[in-house]
């Protein structure tokens, strides 16, 4: 699950930065400056990366066996500027805590901790 957490973290940061570029670079240049080129380049890139982010978020959601509310929160994070960074921290902290608890539970029962799997 650690690999899924790391993939989610990287994509959340990338999608968050791209969303900020759309909102604070592309849109002002388009609507204030009258030049739609930057927005026409940045927006589709953000959209494509957001689709990848959704797939990675879904993968983490499934591996962690979280309630649907958690997935909705992750999906929303890529749509609202700055929210991706806060949600990413919350999700990664929670996922790592659950991963550590699973490892501790396995060792407490006399089992070997499971190796990190993708």
C-alpha positions, 0 to 999 in steps of 0.5 A: 500500500505504500507504493499506492500512497506515494503515487497518490501523493505525487499526483495530488501535488502535480494536479494541485500545481496544474490547477493553480496554473490554470486559475492564476495564470491561464485564466487571467491571461485569457480573460484580462489579457485577451490571449487564450493560448496559455489557457488552451495549453495548460487546461487540457494538460490539467484535465489529462493529469486529473484523469490519471489522478482519479485512477490513482486515488481510486487505487488507494481508496480500494487498497485502504478499504475506505468509505465512499466519503473518502473517495469523494473528498479525494475527487473534490481535491483536484477541482478546488484550488489549494484544496489538493495540498490540504487533502493530500496531507490528510489522506497520506497521514491517514493511510500511513497510520492505517498501514502502520496499524495493520503492520503492528496488528500482524506482528502482535499476532506473531506474523511477519509484517507484510512486505510493501507491495504496489 
